[in-house]
Amino acid sequence: MFTLWGKHEELKKLTRIPRSNRNLQTPAFVGVGEDLYLSYYVESYDKNWLGDLSVNPTQAINHVPHVILHFRQLAFYSSTKYQDDTLTLHPMYSKGLRPFGQFEVLNSLKIAQIRESFDASISEQQALPDELRHFIFSIHGHVIEIICHDFAIHKETGAVFSSIENLIQGRSAK
């Protein structure tokens, strides 16, 4: 099930985030407190990589680049499975959403709904940051939506979960 969408949202391509690798199929998520780490292998231009992968997968993965997107002050996230050919059913397809894409959603109805929900609360158990941004990624059969304050990009190589663990613990993953 996709997030509720209005008529005024627009998609802005995120051009500084590396594109996902179409051969390695699974993004990884780790949530810690109000932070979310999303990692995926990025496009590799090494011509020998696929051959190396078939001969020695463990050794080949050690050299494959991946990215960790560290989303801070998370307000919402979801991951929905889809087939590449059914992404045409997503409400944002008509505005440019395609497989293997990364976008910021401008004029987000979902952000307005989250703010309205928080404004209606009298308990004030949690607070929202003043600025929220809405992102949508279509990576390897997943539509991933994230609403947060901001994010940082970390480029790494090797095993994804080791890199995430090192980042969370404040160590360089390299």
Secondary structure, DSSP 8 states (H G I E B T S, - for coil): ------SS-EEEE--SS--B-SSS---EEEEETTEEEEEEEB----TTHHHHHHH-HHHHHTT-EEEEEEEES--EEEEEE--GGGGGGSTTGGGT--TTEEEEEES-HHHHHHHHHHHH-SS--S---S--EEEEEEETTEEEEEEESEEEEEEEES-HHHHHHHHHTT----
